Amino acid sequence: NSVKNKVESVEEEKPEPLTVPVPAKKENDNKKKWMKRI
């Protein structure tokens, strides 16, 4: 889990990730953010 959190924080800083497509990344980020908020 700690590794995932680090990866997410890095992705937030970078405009686009190396492997994940941008649209898919945005959807995943939104889902993760909502899950964290709830």
C-alpha positions as CSV (number, residue, x, y, z in Angstrom):
1,N,0.0,0.0,0.0
2,S,2.8,2.4,0.8
3,V,4.3,1.8,-2.6
4,K,0.9,2.5,-4.2
5,N,0.6,5.8,-2.3
6,K,4.1,6.9,-3.4
7,V,3.2,6.1,-7.1
8,E,0.0,8.0,-6.8
9,S,1.7,11.1,-5.4
10,V,4.3,10.9,-8.1
11,E,1.6,10.6,-10.8
12,E,-0.1,13.7,-9.4
13,E,3.1,15.7,-9.9
14,K,3.7,14.4,-13.4
15,P,1.4,15.6,-16.2
16,E,1.2,12.2,-17.7
17,P,2.5,8.8,-16.5
18,L,4.9,6.6,-18.5
19,T,2.7,3.6,-19.0
20,V,-0.9,4.6,-18.4
21,P,-2.8,6.5,-21.1
22,V,-3.8,10.0,-20.0
23,P,-7.6,9.5,-20.3
24,A,-7.5,6.2,-18.4
25,K,-5.2,7.8,-15.8
26,K,-7.6,10.6,-15.2
27,E,-10.5,8.2,-14.7
28,N,-8.4,6.1,-12.3
29,D,-7.3,9.1,-10.4
30,N,-10.8,10.4,-10.0
31,K,-12.0,7.0,-8.8
32,K,-9.1,6.8,-6.3
33,K,-9.8,10.3,-5.1
34,W,-13.5,9.6,-4.6
35,M,-12.7,6.3,-2.8
36,K,-10.2,8.1,-0.5
37,R,-12.8,10.8,0.3
38,I,-15.6,8.4,1.1
